[in-house]
Amino acid sequence: MSTRYPFTAVVGMDDLRLALLLNAVSPAVGGVLVRGEKGTAKSTAVRALADLLPEVAVVPGCRFSCDPAVPDPECPDGPHESGPGGARAARMVELPVGASEDRLVGALDIERALGEGVKAFEPGLLADAHRGILYVDEVNLLHDHLIDLLLDAAAMGSSYVEREGVSVRHAARFLLVGTMNPEEGELRPQLLDRFGLTVEVAASREPERRVEVVRRRLAYDDDPARFAARWADEEGALRQRIVAARELLPSVVLGDAVLLQIAATCAAFEVDGMRADIVMARTATALAAWAGRTEVTSDDVRQAALLALPHRRRRNPFDAPGLDQDKLDETLEQFRGEEQGDDDPDPGPGGPDGGGGGGGVPPQGDSPENPAEPPAAPESPESSEAPEPSEARASSDASDAVEPPASPAPAGPGERAAVKAAEPFRTKMLSVPGLGEGAAGRRSRARTDHGRTTGSRRPQGALTKLHLTATVQAAAPHQKARGRSGRGLVVRRDDLRQATREGREGNLVLFVVDASGSMAARQRMSAVKGAVLSLLLDAYQRRDKVGLVTFRGKDAEVALPPTSSVDAAAARLETLPTGGRTPLAAGLLKAHDVLRVERLRDPSRRPLLVVVTDGRATGGPEPVALAGRAARLHAAEGTASVVVDCESGMVRLGLAGELARELGGAAVTLDELRADSIAGLVKDVQGTSRRAA
């Protein structure tokens, strides 16, 4: 077994370590979501936590980790008699992004279930993670149907596998830890809310600390066992502190005054539902136990708010996470009651709170016994009594949320600075015609593993979705030849039929936005940006990839290569200046290049081209004819397209409609794009293109 990097050897990231330790003290907190840029040791810190968890008492031979003191009466391996059992280390189970449903929830042997009436069940990752950690790296890239299963198990504490009348249930209570890079897309709100705490991590910009990170990592890579041995004492002390905090936790008192502060804070920040209140209460209680106290204080409530509320304030993917520090302090002060324990003396570096930030994480320097690993550079006197790291982080997040991105200066003569987008609205659905086979999503019709059953076929590989009727029909004619004598059906492997299903897929929505002088009127461009922002929000909800091409002046550029991060597209749109000529052909040709590359990268994901323009083409020789040829290039390749007609005024030239006909797609006005407009019925791109023609 490989030696994990020690938890106490992680440099910095005090918020992350504190959040993980609080969940180790009280798994009821609800897990941790770690957001951060690539290469910040998110996964290293999470994997290191497993070695700090106390051992788990289990029933010998039980594949579902039943507690011998209170065995699960419905355990598939049961029934178990209560009594002494064995012990094993707590598990950390990793859920790969590309895992199948059977791998997550377990697999049922349908052939034996139908022929013999036996529940032959092979446990999945949810069973392995019971009473341990379930870790999902790149959780924002997980398929929707796996997220749904994960949510159900996390909410109910159990997993159900039901197929054709045969069902299996087992306990699945685990600490859910996920890591993600926001640049690759955001999480669904339902899954965001399921994580108890969230932390933001970023690489340090201090050269001394970066040097220490590299030094420790190189030492670990050279000899993992020796490096881990150097940190054994710190690991042992931290492990004992977790055990002590767990034992103290039931004795911690959560007073009415503190509960009022928690409720007032959640109400002040307008978080949805009651889960935030419950998570804050559990987190504050765990903080008190971690500090060695038996009573929760206002400082615990403040720290809990900084960890539990930022991700719950996001209403859509364009909202920046974070809390307003001043508003938080005002709310806590307004509802502050008489607290016991506020006047307790500071325990100091040797007391329950330890000597480091992040609620008492052991110091980062090496012990005196390990002179080969020099300690990190000492902090300046100004930082020796710095606020909790979560406060600093949330303060930074709050400032980011308040200050809008700076608008760039006009790039040249005739160009205007960026204008703000109008308020987004709900758009009607635009879909790609035909039946695809791309990644699961919510836009266009596709053959998927989930959805309504449309037929059956012989399984190719392992059977995942049984078509019961087709299987019985295939087996029925052979019963006499197979010597059937009882009531059971004699089923062979060749009789099994896989159900074919139709659902929805996610598409690549490539926006081609006209930013030329003809679009530069401030009110008009604001409406255009609002429309594109609305379509981006729709793409987020339908699990699409998005890209952004803009054209103005003499050329076009890829403002954002195709990505799952719609908030990145929104940020590019916000700072987009306008002005100059209208190189429409250049924009269409640049889009063609982008789609050509994406077809090679992901041939199963079908594109939808959304051109936002008034249809004018200027600049260069024969700009209109060149734009027509570029449009017909897309049409020849069968690219589904829609033109959002931005022309306004009493006199309309209908140029956008002509462009739509050249593209072989549809044309809709800004007003028609609204789902609640008179023309806002759901239209397929192919159907609208026929009417436009």
Solvent accessible surface area in square Angstrom, and as a share of the most:
residue,aa,sasa,rsa
1,M,211,0.94
2,S,97,0.62
3,T,49,0.29
4,R,63,0.23
5,Y,21,0.08
6,P,8,0.05
7,F,0,0.00
8,T,0,0.00
9,A,0,0.00
10,V,7,0.04
11,V,16,0.09
12,G,3,0.03
13,M,37,0.17
14,D,33,0.17
15,D,10,0.05
16,L,0,0.00
17,R,3,0.01
18,L,0,0.00
19,A,0,0.00
20,L,0,0.00
21,L,0,0.00
22,L,0,0.00
23,N,0,0.00
24,A,1,0.01
25,V,2,0.01
26,S,8,0.05
27,P,75,0.47
28,A,54,0.42
29,V,1,0.00
30,G,29,0.28
31,G,0,0.00
32,V,0,0.00
33,L,0,0.00
34,V,0,0.00
35,R,11,0.04
36,G,4,0.04
37,E,58,0.26
38,K,153,0.65
39,G,80,0.77
40,T,12,0.07
41,A,46,0.35
42,K,23,0.10
43,S,25,0.16
44,T,32,0.19
45,A,0,0.00
46,V,0,0.00
47,R,77,0.28
48,A,1,0.01
49,L,0,0.00
50,A,7,0.05
51,D,60,0.31
52,L,0,0.00
53,L,21,0.11
54,P,30,0.19
55,E,125,0.56
56,V,15,0.09
57,A,45,0.35
58,V,18,0.10
59,V,18,0.10
60,P,95,0.60
61,G,81,0.77
62,C,16,0.10
63,R,106,0.39
64,F,3,0.01
65,S,3,0.02
66,C,6,0.04
67,D,40,0.21
68,P,10,0.07
69,A,77,0.60
70,V,113,0.65
71,P,27,0.17
72,D,23,0.12
73,P,119,0.75
74,E,105,0.47
75,C,8,0.05
76,P,50,0.32
77,D,45,0.23
78,G,26,0.25
79,P,127,0.80
80,H,38,0.17
81,E,165,0.74
82,S,83,0.54
83,G,33,0.32
84,P,143,0.90
85,G,37,0.35
86,G,32,0.30
87,A,68,0.53
88,R,47,0.17
89,A,71,0.55
90,A,12,0.10
91,R,91,0.33
92,M,25,0.11
93,V,17,0.09
94,E,69,0.31
95,L,3,0.01
96,P,74,0.47
97,V,47,0.27
98,G,67,0.65
99,A,12,0.09
100,S,61,0.40
101,E,32,0.14
102,D,27,0.14
103,R,119,0.43
104,L,0,0.00
105,V,6,0.03
106,G,1,0.01
107,A,38,0.29
108,L,9,0.05
109,D,54,0.28
110,I,12,0.06
111,E,46,0.20
112,R,99,0.36
113,A,11,0.09
114,L,47,0.23
115,G,30,0.29
116,E,113,0.51
117,G,64,0.62
118,V,57,0.33
119,K,130,0.55
120,A,23,0.18
121,F,13,0.06
122,E,113,0.51
123,P,19,0.12
124,G,1,0.01
125,L,10,0.05
126,L,1,0.01
127,A,1,0.00
128,D,41,0.21
129,A,0,0.00
130,H,6,0.03
131,R,66,0.24
132,G,6,0.06
133,I,0,0.00
134,L,0,0.00
135,Y,0,0.00
136,V,0,0.00
137,D,49,0.25
138,E,53,0.24
139,V,0,0.00
140,N,9,0.05
141,L,71,0.35
142,L,5,0.03
143,H,69,0.31
144,D,21,0.11
145,H,39,0.17
146,L,0,0.00
147,I,0,0.00
148,D,59,0.31
149,L,44,0.22
150,L,1,0.00
151,L,16,0.08
152,D,76,0.39
153,A,3,0.02
154,A,36,0.28
155,A,59,0.46
156,M,114,0.51
157,G,12,0.11
158,S,7,0.04
159,S,5,0.03
160,Y,105,0.40
161,V,6,0.04
162,E,119,0.53
163,R,26,0.09
164,E,65,0.29
165,G,86,0.83
166,V,29,0.17
167,S,47,0.30
168,V,10,0.06
169,R,55,0.20
170,H,0,0.00
171,A,8,0.06
172,A,0,0.00
173,R,140,0.51
174,F,32,0.13
175,L,9,0.05
176,L,6,0.03
177,V,0,0.00
178,G,0,0.00
179,T,0,0.00
180,M,0,0.00
181,N,11,0.05
182,P,29,0.18
183,E,107,0.48
184,E,63,0.28
185,G,3,0.03
186,E,7,0.03
187,L,0,0.00
188,R,19,0.07
189,P,72,0.45
190,Q,96,0.42
191,L,0,0.00
192,L,10,0.05
193,D,34,0.18
194,R,52,0.19
195,F,0,0.00
196,G,1,0.01
197,L,0,0.00
198,T,4,0.02
199,V,0,0.00
200,E,48,0.22
201,V,13,0.07
202,A,66,0.51
203,A,34,0.27
204,S,34,0.22
205,R,172,0.63
206,E,101,0.45
207,P,92,0.58
208,E,96,0.43
209,R,71,0.26
210,R,113,0.41
211,V,77,0.44
212,E,2,0.01
213,V,68,0.39
214,V,84,0.48
215,R,87,0.32
216,R,1,0.00
217,R,100,0.37
218,L,104,0.52
219,A,22,0.17
220,Y,25,0.09
221,D,78,0.41
222,D,123,0.64
223,D,61,0.32
224,P,50,0.31
225,A,65,0.50
226,R,144,0.53
227,F,2,0.01
228,A,24,0.19
229,A,69,0.53
230,R,41,0.15
231,W,1,0.00
232,A,54,0.42
233,D,112,0.58
234,E,30,0.13
235,E,16,0.07
236,G,19,0.18
237,A,60,0.46
238,L,2,0.01
239,R,82,0.30
240,Q,131,0.58
241,R,50,0.18
242,I,0,0.00
243,V,55,0.32
244,A,56,0.44
245,A,3,0.03
246,R,81,0.30
247,E,129,0.58
248,L,45,0.23
249,L,39,0.19
250,P,116,0.73
251,S,64,0.41
252,V,18,0.10
253,V,87,0.50
254,L,51,0.25
255,G,25,0.24
256,D,123,0.64
257,A,33,0.26
258,V,6,0.04
259,L,77,0.38
260,L,96,0.48
261,Q,2,0.01
262,I,3,0.01
263,A,47,0.36
264,A,13,0.10
265,T,0,0.00
266,C,5,0.03
267,A,74,0.57
268,A,31,0.24
269,F,8,0.03
270,E,124,0.56
271,V,18,0.10
272,D,101,0.52
273,G,59,0.57
274,M,131,0.58
275,R,85,0.31
276,A,0,0.00
277,D,21,0.11
278,I,85,0.43
279,V,7,0.04
280,M,0,0.00
281,A,15,0.12
282,R,109,0.40
283,T,0,0.00
284,A,0,0.00
285,T,23,0.14
286,A,0,0.00
287,L,13,0.07
288,A,0,0.00
289,A,3,0.02
290,W,4,0.02
291,A,8,0.06
292,G,41,0.39
293,R,63,0.23
294,T,70,0.41
295,E,48,0.21
296,V,2,0.01
297,T,10,0.06
298,S,3,0.02
299,D,108,0.56
300,D,8,0.04
301,V,0,0.00
302,R,37,0.14
303,Q,11,0.05
304,A,0,0.00
305,A,0,0.00
306,L,0,0.00
307,L,0,0.00
308,A,0,0.00
309,L,0,0.00
310,P,3,0.02
311,H,5,0.02
312,R,17,0.06
313,R,80,0.29
314,R,25,0.09
315,R,116,0.42
316,N,43,0.22
317,P,4,0.03
318,F,50,0.21
319,D,46,0.24
320,A,45,0.35
321,P,25,0.16
322,G,1,0.01
323,L,2,0.01
324,D,61,0.32
325,Q,27,0.12
326,D,98,0.51
327,K,81,0.35
328,L,0,0.00
329,D,61,0.32
330,E,117,0.53
331,T,11,0.07
332,L,6,0.03
333,E,111,0.50
334,Q,137,0.61
335,F,68,0.28
336,R,108,0.40
337,G,31,0.30
338,E,175,0.78
339,E,33,0.15
340,Q,131,0.58
341,G,30,0.29
342,D,75,0.39
343,D,140,0.73
344,D,84,0.44
345,P,117,0.74
346,D,122,0.63
347,P,62,0.39
348,G,25,0.24
349,P,113,0.71
350,G,82,0.79
351,G,22,0.21
352,P,58,0.36
353,D,53,0.28
354,G,20,0.20
355,G,48,0.46
356,G,32,0.31
357,G,34,0.33
358,G,0,0.00
359,G,15,0.14
360,G,1,0.01
361,V,0,0.00
362,P,24,0.15
363,P,85,0.53
364,Q,26,0.12
365,G,27,0.26
366,D,20,0.10
367,S,24,0.16
368,P,124,0.78
369,E,127,0.57
370,N,18,0.09
371,P,113,0.71
372,A,66,0.51
373,E,7,0.03
374,P,53,0.33
375,P,88,0.55
376,A,26,0.21
377,A,50,0.39
378,P,129,0.81
379,E,113,0.51
380,S,57,0.36
381,P,112,0.71
382,E,147,0.66
383,S,40,0.26
384,S,82,0.53
385,E,162,0.73
386,A,59,0.45
387,P,84,0.53
388,E,60,0.27
389,P,30,0.19
390,S,0,0.00
391,E,38,0.17
392,A,57,0.44
393,R,28,0.10
394,A,0,0.00
395,S,51,0.33
396,S,58,0.38
397,D,19,0.10
398,A,11,0.08
399,S,50,0.32
400,D,93,0.48
401,A,48,0.37
402,V,110,0.63
403,E,118,0.53
404,P,85,0.54
405,P,79,0.50
406,A,92,0.71
407,S,68,0.44
408,P,52,0.33
409,A,81,0.63
410,P,68,0.43
411,A,77,0.60
412,G,28,0.27
413,P,141,0.89
414,G,66,0.64
415,E,31,0.14
416,R,116,0.42
417,A,35,0.27
418,A,11,0.08
419,V,18,0.10
420,K,132,0.56
421,A,26,0.20
422,A,40,0.31
423,E,144,0.65
424,P,41,0.26
425,F,34,0.14
426,R,180,0.66
427,T,7,0.04
428,K,4,0.02
429,M,28,0.13
430,L,7,0.04
431,S,8,0.05
432,V,12,0.07
433,P,34,0.21
434,G,45,0.43
435,L,60,0.30
436,G,5,0.05
437,E,109,0.49
438,G,12,0.12
439,A,33,0.26
440,A,42,0.32
441,G,11,0.11
442,R,103,0.37
443,R,8,0.03
444,S,0,0.00
445,R,106,0.39
446,A,0,0.00
447,R,133,0.49
448,T,25,0.14
449,D,96,0.50
450,H,60,0.27
451,G,40,0.38
452,R,154,0.56
453,T,65,0.38
454,T,73,0.43
455,G,26,0.25
456,S,49,0.32
457,R,100,0.37
458,R,143,0.52
459,P,33,0.21
460,Q,155,0.69
461,G,67,0.64
462,A,85,0.66
463,L,24,0.12
464,T,50,0.29
465,K,34,0.14
466,L,7,0.03
467,H,41,0.18
468,L,69,0.34
469,T,80,0.47
470,A,15,0.12
471,T,0,0.00
472,V,60,0.34
473,Q,122,0.54
474,A,20,0.16
475,A,0,0.00
476,A,51,0.40
477,P,102,0.64
478,H,84,0.38
479,Q,15,0.07
480,K,191,0.81
481,A,95,0.74
482,R,53,0.19
483,G,55,0.53
484,R,105,0.38
485,S,117,0.76
486,G,48,0.46
487,R,230,0.84
488,G,45,0.43
489,L,40,0.20
490,V,44,0.25
491,V,15,0.09
492,R,120,0.44
493,R,132,0.48
494,D,102,0.53
495,D,5,0.03
496,L,2,0.01
497,R,40,0.15
498,Q,13,0.06
499,A,8,0.06
500,T,40,0.23
501,R,56,0.21
502,E,21,0.09
503,G,16,0.15
504,R,97,0.35
505,E,0,0.00
506,G,0,0.00
507,N,0,0.00
508,L,5,0.03
509,V,4,0.02
510,L,1,0.00
511,F,1,0.01
512,V,0,0.00
513,V,0,0.00
514,D,0,0.00
515,A,0,0.00
516,S,0,0.00
517,G,32,0.31
518,S,36,0.23
519,M,0,0.00
520,A,6,0.05
521,A,53,0.41
522,R,140,0.51
523,Q,163,0.73
524,R,46,0.17
525,M,1,0.00
526,S,25,0.16
527,A,40,0.31
528,V,0,0.00
529,K,0,0.00
530,G,1,0.01
531,A,1,0.01
532,V,1,0.00
533,L,25,0.12
534,S,2,0.01
535,L,11,0.05
536,L,3,0.01
537,L,34,0.17
538,D,11,0.06
539,A,0,0.00
540,Y,22,0.08
541,Q,96,0.43
542,R,54,0.20
543,R,44,0.16
544,D,6,0.03
545,K,42,0.18
546,V,0,0.00
547,G,0,0.00
548,L,4,0.02
549,V,0,0.00
550,T,1,0.01
551,F,1,0.00
552,R,43,0.16
553,G,20,0.19
554,K,196,0.83
555,D,92,0.48
556,A,8,0.06
557,E,92,0.41
558,V,54,0.31
559,A,24,0.19
560,L,11,0.05
561,P,77,0.48
562,P,22,0.14
563,T,25,0.14
564,S,44,0.28
565,S,2,0.01
566,V,2,0.01
567,D,35,0.18
568,A,24,0.19
569,A,1,0.01
570,A,11,0.09
571,A,48,0.37
572,R,111,0.40
573,L,2,0.01
574,E,45,0.20
575,T,40,0.23
576,L,11,0.06
577,P,14,0.09
578,T,6,0.04
579,G,0,0.00
580,G,34,0.33
581,R,149,0.55
582,T,4,0.02
583,P,17,0.11
584,L,5,0.02
585,A,7,0.06
586,A,25,0.19
587,G,0,0.00
588,L,0,0.00
589,L,74,0.37
590,K,66,0.28
591,A,0,0.00
592,H,25,0.11
593,D,64,0.33
594,V,15,0.09
595,L,1,0.01
596,R,120,0.44
597,V,53,0.31
598,E,12,0.06
599,R,77,0.28
600,L,140,0.70
601,R,171,0.62
602,D,45,0.23
603,P,108,0.68
604,S,53,0.34
605,R,40,0.14
606,R,47,0.17
607,P,19,0.12
608,L,1,0.01
609,L,0,0.00
610,V,2,0.01
611,V,0,0.00
612,V,0,0.00
613,T,0,0.00
614,D,0,0.00
615,G,9,0.09
616,R,77,0.28
617,A,14,0.11
618,T,54,0.31
619,G,29,0.28
620,G,61,0.58
621,P,122,0.77
622,E,117,0.53
623,P,35,0.22
624,V,108,0.62
625,A,46,0.36
626,L,73,0.36
627,A,5,0.04
628,G,9,0.09
629,R,124,0.45
630,A,4,0.03
631,A,0,0.00
632,R,115,0.42
633,L,72,0.36
634,H,1,0.00
635,A,40,0.31
636,A,87,0.67
637,E,85,0.38
638,G,65,0.62
639,T,8,0.05
640,A,10,0.08
641,S,1,0.01
642,V,0,0.00
643,V,0,0.00
644,V,1,0.00
645,D,19,0.10
646,C,3,0.02
647,E,10,0.04
648,S,67,0.43
649,G,53,0.51
650,M,192,0.86
651,V,120,0.69
652,R,132,0.48
653,L,107,0.53
654,G,37,0.35
655,L,62,0.31
656,A,0,0.00
657,G,18,0.18
658,E,80,0.36
659,L,11,0.05
660,A,0,0.00
661,R,115,0.42
662,E,45,0.20
663,L,3,0.01
664,G,52,0.50
665,G,2,0.02
666,A,2,0.01
667,A,36,0.28
668,V,5,0.03
669,T,42,0.24
670,L,38,0.19
671,D,104,0.54
672,E,57,0.25
673,L,0,0.00
674,R,97,0.35
675,A,18,0.14
676,D,118,0.61
677,S,34,0.22
678,I,182,0.93
679,A,32,0.25
680,G,10,0.10
681,L,136,0.68
682,V,105,0.60
683,K,49,0.21
684,D,56,0.29
685,V,5,0.03
686,Q,92,0.41
687,G,12,0.11
688,T,13,0.07
689,S,16,0.11
690,R,164,0.60
691,R,164,0.60
692,A,34,0.26
693,A,103,0.80
